[in-house]
Amino acid sequence: MSTTTTESVEDDRLIVWFDIDNTLYSASSRISHAMGRRIHAYFVQLGHTHEEASELHLRYYIQYGLAIRGLVRHHDIDPLDFDRQCDGSLPLEDMIKFNPKTHKLLEDIDRTKVRVWALTNAYRPHAQRVLRILQLEDLIEGLVFCDYEMEDFVCKPEPEFYQLAMKKAGITDPSKCYFVDDNRANIDGAWAQGWSKCAHFCERGLEAMEGGRIKEIEKERAVGAAEEEKGVEIITDLEDLRVLWPEIFKK
Ligand SMILES: [Mg+2]
């Protein structure tokens, strides 16, 4: 085989993608609730009544996966201003903290066989801030985020977003991808792309917490999702991954 020095060899390790929000920290932190309140206030600030704000928020979430995409498309807002006012204003340092168990879990993944990346629908500043507070920055090798600055940016569960993620990680074989997310539609999206092992994180004890309609939607199956899903598993604790995917951990 002839190779030149500029030709790069594909990294043939597996890659485990972790969602960030409500996956790498507990949803009991109520960050999504606080985020939702800020997004609602943003709609109100644009001149909508509380009723319209709730309706538009939900509609854009269902239609576009993220409220901000509807806001950019239909209200001509500045996405960076939105990000500053919503995610940027969250007192994250008071809401989440270092979790030794999650840290150890990522540390125990065998890096000779596996790469660990994050795949989030948040914009970069929020994602980096969360990883910094959780002290997971050094254990996450790559970050694929939603680029709010790009016109018509894509997000999970759109096929293009998973394809973009693979491109960024420099892999062409989707069967090398493992994925953990608390949002069922995101799992179905990854599965549809041929990502071989997918774990839907349904945190234990969350049923007692009211999450509102958006939380309910996150648990629902995507319309037309494949019935046969040998690779899709439900986990209630990230520790379950040790049993589910022993091949990715150090012996
Ligand atoms: Mg999430």
Residues whose N, C-alpha, C, O or C-beta is under 5 A from the ligand:
A	BS01	MG	D19 I20 D21 N22 T23 D182
